[in-house]
Amino acid sequence: MPVELRALQALRLWHDVNLDLVHEGADLSVRQIAILLTIYLEAPPHTVRGLAKKLNVTKPVITRALDSMGKLDLVTRRRDELDRRNVIIQRTVAGALAVERLGDIIAIRAKELPL
């Protein structure tokens, strides 16, 4: 069932969700959230090269984002055994819980939107 939001409602939702994320300490950049959601919502495997292409950024940009996300245990990396040039990005339990929490925050905040 499609949900229709007016522009101001959509902006209020985005604002409130981002405030909640900052308050919870998950102060991720928009790029990091896009990477995280891509990894967790789209079927694996995910590579640095593939993520760079999808987000239309360079591989070093993805690597820097993954470095920060790795420190938060949201993702891990390993070399592809079949092609050592590729780096495979893997999901973690902490990352899955963070994505689930993000979904919960969005759902809660969407219910609070004024009509």
N, C-alpha and C positions, 0 to 999 in steps of 0.2 A: 504494500500500500504506500503510494508516494505521499510524502509530506511536503506541503508548500509553506515556505516561510517568506515573509516580506524581508526586504533587505535589512531593515533595522533589527528585526528579530534574529536574523542570521548573524549579524554583527554582535548583538547582545549575547547570543549563545557562544560564539567564538571567544568573546571577551571573558565571559564568566568561566568557561572551561579553562582558558589559559591562566586566569587568576587562581583557580583551584590547583592547577598543575604547579604553579610557582609556590603556592602556599604549602603544598605537599613536599616540596623540595625536588621535584622532578623537573628542574628548570632546563628542559631540552629546547634546542632551537627548532624552528619550523623544518629545517632541512633534516635534523635528526629524527623528528617525528615522522616525516615523510619516509625516511629510510626504514625506521622501525615498523611502520604500518605496512610497507611494501614487503618486508621480510616475513611478517606474521600473517598478513592477509592474502598473499599470493603464494602459489605453490613453489617449493624449493626445486632445484638448488638456486641459491643466490650467490653471485660473485661480485667482487669489487667492480670488475669491468661491466657486468650487466647492470648493476645499480647506477654506475656513472652514466651509462647510455640512457637508462630509463629516466633519470633525473636531469639529464642534459648538463652534466657537470664533469669535471676532470676526475680521474682516478685519485689523485692526491686529496681532493676535496672529500671524497668518500672515505678515504683512509683516515683523515683527521677526524671526521665525524665518528667513524667506527672506533677509533682510539678512545674517545670520550665515552662512547656507549659501552665499550668493553670494560672500562674502569667501573662502570655502574652495573656490570654483569648483565646487561640487556642483550648482548650478543657475544659470540666467540668466533674466532677465525681459525681456519686450518688450511694447509696447502692441499690442493687437489692432487690425489695420488696418480691420476691418469695424465694430468697436464700440470706439472709443477709451476708453470707460470701463473696459473689461476689460484685465487684465494677464495675459498668457500666460506660463506657467512652462515653461521649456525644459530639457531634459536636457543634460548636458555629458559629455565623455569622462571627466573626473575623477570625476564623480558616478557614472557607470556602473561605473567601476573600484572605487569605494568600495562600491557595492551588491554587486558581485561578491565583493569581499573579505569583506564581512559574511556573505554566504552561505557562503563557504569557512570562515570562523571558526565559524559555527554547525554546519556539517557535521563539522568536525574535533572540536569540543567534544562534539557529540552522540555520536560514536563512543567518546569517553573516559568516558562516563557509566557508573558502576558499575551492574550489573544488580540 
